[in-house]
Each structure stands twice: as C-alpha cells, then as structure tokens.
Amino acid sequence: MAKNILNKNEIAEVCEILMNYHIDARCELKHASPYELLIATILSAQCTDVRVNKITEELFSVANTPEKICELGIESLKNYIKSAGFFNTKAENIIETSQILIKKYDSKVPQTMDELVSLPGVGRKTANVVLANCFNVPTIAVDTHVFRVTNRIGIVKADNVLDTEKALMKKLPKDIWVKMHHVFIFHGRRVCSARNPKCNICPVIAYCLYLRRKNEV
C-alpha cells in the first residue's frame, strides 16, 4: 500500500524541482500598493487573476485609495466589478473595509494577521497574500491550488486549508514559504489541474503519492 506522506528529504527535493520548473512563479495580481493588492485579493475569490486584473486596471485608474473608493460609492463600484462574481457582497465588503481603513488606520493597510482578518471580506488567505507580498512577512497562503497540489503530491495530508497551512509551515523552511506559495499555485494551474492533471509532463511525478495510489487501484 502506498504511503500517505513524503519524508523530509523527498519534500526538499520536490520543492527544489518545482522552484526550478516554475522559475517565473510570482504574485500575478497587478498592484502598485498594499491597498490595491488587498482589494484585488478580495475580488479574486471565485474569480481568476486574469479577470481580476482586467477589472482593477479600469477600477484603479479612477479609484485606488480608500478615500476614492468611498467617493465612488457602492453602486458605481458594483458596475466596475460586476464581472467578478458575488460582486454585490464584494462591493459591500470593499466599501466597509475602506471606511475602516480611513477611520482606524489612517488609510493604511494594517500589517498583522489579526487586524487584517477583522476587515470585511478578508480571510486568512487574503491576509497572508498581503502580508507576504507587501510587507515581506513569511506566510503560506493556501488557496484551492495550494491545497490540491500539496495534498496530492504528499507534502502534507490535511482535510482543509487551515490544517494544510499549519502543516506546510512545519514541513517547509520558513525562508521559502512565500516562494513556494506561488510555485504551488503555478503548478496547480499549469500541470496539476483539478480535473485531468497533466501527469505526463509533471517534473515531480516520481514522488507523487496521488499517482501511486491511483496506480494501485
């Protein structure tokens, strides 16, 4: 029977191979400030980065600060983000978050997890993305790609995104947390897709416990 998780050396080898394979891995949400990335990440829930970048290119050209977003108003904001999915809720969260930033944080994005997740529409994944990419805080933001890829390969064995995040923080060296977040996302998009993963081109196929289990059936 196939084992459930890779050992320390195998995990290190997998990470090195994937980092070299996805050498261009990076945050693909376009932003010029912590606030822009915060808003873009809120919009990215149930929406592709490509779509978000199209939305924010137009939105940020007219409103890219908490004050300007509030001046824009919720109905106008909805018009800009209506292709994002769940845009009504996202618009409400963005307006409320912007108001809080103005009143409580002098229009600046806070730099701690607790403060960020207290904002409407901001969960751990969004907070981790902002902390890592804007404030150089070592974090591992776990989205559906990171969850799928790391559990499939066998780097971790977890039932949900929070347990996956905690497990990855124990398994991976802290200095590669941010980089591997992007690498796992790229691997999930390009190779290890949810349906019909491209195992024939996967550079870590020799390590993959998902394939071993599949072949045992």
Secondary structure, DSSP 8 states (H G I E B T S, - for coil): ---SS--HHHHHHHHHHHHHHTTT----S--SSHHHHHHHHHHTTTS-HHHHHHHHHHHHHH--SHHHHHHH-HHHHHHHHGGGSSHHHHHHHHHHHHHHHHHHHTT----SHHHHHTSTT--HHHHHHHHHHHH--------HHHHHHHHHHTS---SSHHHHHHHHHHHS-GGGHHHHHHHHHHHHHHTS-SSS--GGG-TTTTT-HHHHHHHH-
